Amino acid sequence: MMEQHGCDSAAYRFAKAYYIAKRAVLEEGYANEVDWQYSTSLDTLDETTFLREAAWVILCSGMREKVVSDKFQYISRAFLHWASADSIVENAASCQRDALVHFGNVRKITAITQVAEIVACSGMGEIVRNLCSCGVPYLERFPFIGPITAFHLAKNIGLPCAKPDRHLASIANRLGYNDAHSLCSEIAGVTDEPIPVVDIVLWRFATLHRPYLDRFLAAFRGANLGWEACGR
């Protein structure tokens, strides 16, 4: 069980390491990304947000985030900026054609259209109700969303969870946790940060700083050390 008192406690070390990582992420220019994750909530989830985030997760599956990021503005334009599921369904052929010019994976582009069809048929009210009652597993009913990517989408639309990303899994494993969600939940508990925010901070930190595992563990084990001690 984690110690709960004293400046040398595991709780203190978790908080210190997390805030070192967060400061690095903010200083690298990713404040908007962190602020966006703070703002996500099922209470404010709308159709445009759901369509956009589902498309993002579908496209990112098995690909580097940077590749998708560079093309996503063009995909968004092809799919009418996610204005409505009905509009995408009504213009499905042209949406897919225009999207394929920039992203040549037919299965993924088709899956985005199929998501719009489900949203148009079900309505966001029903989708939100199902998310509240069933949680993450409900998202697996959407095309190209599996047991792993469901957590990615859930995090992006405001559910209190972390995605099982390989970077987060590596940190969790080295610290003795079963998975990324357990790790992020622990850090969230000692920092009062939302679990999805902890996730995005650690994930972005890992993409920016290699070897991120050594640097995060150095911060965790040496709470009295500054960021410079982590090898910036």
Summary of the structure (lengths in Angstrom):
residues: 232
radius of gyration: 19.1
end to end distance: 31.5
largest distance: 61.8
contacts: 721
relative contact order: 0.15
helix: 72%
strand: 0%
